[in-house]
Amino acid sequence: MKPFSLALLVALLALIVACSGPESLGSKAEYAALQGAEVTYRSQSIYGPEIHTAQGYELLALPTTEGRTWIMLKAEHDPYWKQMPQTDAFSIPKSLLDKLVRENRASPDAQRVLSSHVTK
C-alpha cells in the first residue's frame, strides 16, 4: 500500500471515530443545550415537571432534592440518555410518561430510564 493511501485511510478512520460516540460534535451540542437550560433556570424554583425547548431540543425538567434535573427526551447522538445533573433522586408521574410515549416525544432509551422512576 502506498504511503499516501495509508495516510488517507488513517485520516478517514480518525474522522469516523471523531464523528461518533459521546465525544462527537452532535453529542456535545446536545449536552450544551442541557447545560444552557440548567444555567438559565438554576435560580428558579420548580414545583412539578416542566417541558422546555432549548436549541431545538425538547427537554424535561423534573424536581429533585437538589433543585431540578434536565433530561433530553430524544437525543440523536450517543449516548442516547442525557441528563444534567446526574441523579437518581427524581420521579415522573405515570400519566406524563404515558403522554410522552403516546405522542412519540421520548426516545426508547428515555422511556426505559424514565419508566424506572414512575410514580402513580
Backbone torsions as a table, in degrees:
resi	resn	phi	psi	omega
1	MET	NA	135.1	-179.3
2	LYS	-69.2	149.3	179.4
3	PRO	-57.2	-37.0	179.5
4	PHE	-64.8	-43.2	-179.9
5	SER	-64.6	-40.4	178.9
6	LEU	-65.7	-42.6	178.5
7	ALA	-63.1	-40.0	178.4
8	LEU	-64.6	-42.7	178.8
9	LEU	-62.1	-44.9	178.7
10	VAL	-62.4	-42.9	179.1
11	ALA	-63.0	-41.6	178.6
12	LEU	-64.8	-42.0	177.7
13	LEU	-63.2	-41.4	178.2
14	ALA	-62.8	-39.8	178.6
15	LEU	-64.8	-42.6	179.0
16	ILE	-62.4	-44.7	179.5
17	VAL	-64.3	-41.3	-178.5
18	ALA	-67.9	-24.3	-175.7
19	CYS	-96.2	8.8	-179.9
20	SER	-136.9	165.2	177.1
21	GLY	83.3	-176.2	-174.8
22	PRO	-66.9	-16.7	178.9
23	GLU	-96.3	6.2	-178.9
24	SER	-69.6	158.9	178.2
25	LEU	-60.8	-38.4	179.3
26	GLY	-63.3	-43.7	179.3
27	SER	-65.3	-40.7	178.8
28	LYS	-64.2	-36.8	177.5
29	ALA	-64.6	-38.7	178.8
30	GLU	-66.2	-42.8	176.6
31	TYR	-64.8	-34.1	177.5
32	ALA	-63.8	-37.8	177.5
33	ALA	-64.5	-42.6	177.3
34	LEU	-63.0	-45.1	-178.5
35	GLN	-64.6	-39.8	177.8
36	GLY	-62.3	-42.4	177.7
37	ALA	-64.9	-41.7	-179.4
38	GLU	-60.2	-44.6	179.9
39	VAL	-67.3	-42.7	-177.3
40	THR	-62.3	-41.5	-173.4
41	TYR	-103.2	4.2	-175.1
42	ARG	-52.6	-41.8	-174.6
43	SER	-87.8	-1.9	-178.9
44	GLN	-96.8	141.9	177.3
45	SER	-71.9	153.8	176.1
46	ILE	-127.1	134.2	-176.2
47	TYR	-116.0	-9.8	179.8
48	GLY	-172.4	179.3	180.0
49	PRO	-59.2	142.8	177.6
50	GLU	-134.3	144.5	174.6
51	ILE	-117.8	127.7	-179.2
52	HIS	-128.9	157.5	172.7
53	THR	-111.9	130.8	178.8
54	ALA	-137.8	123.0	178.0
55	GLN	53.4	34.8	177.8
56	GLY	85.9	0.7	179.6
57	TYR	-105.9	140.7	176.1
58	GLU	-90.0	123.7	-176.1
59	LEU	-118.7	141.5	176.8
60	LEU	-107.0	125.6	174.8
61	ALA	-105.5	129.8	179.2
62	LEU	-125.6	140.2	177.6
63	PRO	-63.8	143.7	174.3
64	THR	-133.0	176.8	177.2
65	THR	-67.7	-19.5	-178.9
66	GLU	-104.1	3.2	-177.4
67	GLY	134.4	-95.9	178.4
68	ARG	-149.2	156.9	171.9
69	THR	-121.1	144.3	-178.4
70	TRP	-106.0	134.2	-178.8
71	ILE	-127.4	128.9	175.0
72	MET	-81.9	120.8	-174.2
73	LEU	-73.8	-32.1	-178.0
74	LYS	-140.0	71.1	176.7
75	ALA	-65.0	138.3	-178.6
76	GLU	-101.6	-7.3	-176.7
77	HIS	-129.4	146.8	178.6
78	ASP	-61.8	134.1	-1.8
79	PRO	-76.9	149.4	-174.0
80	TYR	-86.9	-4.2	169.4
81	TRP	-111.6	114.8	178.5
82	LYS	-124.8	129.0	-177.8
83	GLN	-143.7	142.9	179.3
84	MET	-149.9	127.7	-11.7
85	PRO	-73.8	159.5	179.9
86	GLN	-69.9	128.3	176.3
87	THR	-164.7	154.2	172.2
88	ASP	-104.3	0.6	-174.9
89	ALA	-87.3	58.7	176.0
90	PHE	-145.8	162.0	175.5
91	SER	-141.6	160.2	178.7
92	ILE	-132.5	133.8	176.9
93	PRO	-62.6	138.8	179.9
94	LYS	-56.8	-39.3	-178.8
95	SER	-62.2	-37.1	178.5
96	LEU	-70.3	-43.7	178.5
97	LEU	-62.4	-43.3	177.8
98	ASP	-58.4	-41.9	179.9
99	LYS	-65.4	-44.0	179.1
100	LEU	-61.6	-40.1	179.1
101	VAL	-68.3	-47.4	-178.5
102	ARG	-59.7	-37.4	-178.8
103	GLU	-89.7	6.0	178.7
104	ASN	55.6	43.7	-178.5
105	ARG	-102.9	-2.9	179.5
106	ALA	-127.6	136.1	178.2
107	SER	-67.8	162.8	176.2
108	PRO	-56.5	-38.7	178.2
109	ASP	-65.9	-42.9	177.9
110	ALA	-63.4	-42.7	177.9
111	GLN	-58.9	-45.3	-177.3
112	ARG	-61.3	-48.8	-177.8
113	VAL	-69.9	-44.4	-180.0
114	LEU	-61.6	-35.7	-178.8
115	SER	-64.5	-21.6	177.0
116	SER	-81.7	0.3	-179.8
117	HIS	-123.4	22.9	-175.3
118	VAL	-76.3	138.4	168.4
119	THR	-115.4	157.2	-178.6
120	LYS	-68.0	NA	NA
